Amino acid sequence: MCAIAMGGIGVGNAVNASTPGTVVRKMEVFSPTGTGLGFVPIYSAIS
């Protein structure tokens, strides 16, 4: 299954997970006008 957000972002390799590891990075997400919308956490591991 591939989820598409507004025809631009696709995720085709998603699987269920429930135990996140430590956040090691963060990726900021922007609107089409450049306004910061928030951050996506990047974990060391998720199982």
Helices and strands as residue ranges (DSSP letters): E 3-5, E 9-11, E 23-30, E 36-43
